[in-house]
Amino acid sequence: MTTATYTVRGMTCGHCVNSVTEEVGEVAGVRRVDVDLASGSLTVTSVQPVDEAAIRTAVQDAGYQLVGS
């Protein structure tokens, strides 16, 4: 298993967390998604590394922004 952690900007409530969790969870290969509202952290667990662009797109589809590269 591989774990990657990102920071998401714009989340303000539980609905935000659910939206990000749902969208990122649909990315191929993703097995687990953990989102912490207070810190804005997004931890993605997958069988193999997942392309950051796919995670970025999923976060944007949920209406938020992935911070960083």
Sequence and secondary structure as in RCSB ss.txt:
>XXXX:A:sequence
MTTATYTVRGMTCGHCVNSVTEEVGEVAGVRRVDVDLASGSLTVTSVQPVDEAAIRTAVQDAGYQLVGS
>XXXX:A:secstr
 EEEEEEEES  SHHHHHHHHHHHHTSTTEEEEEEETTTTEEEEEESS   HHHHHHHHHHTT EEE  
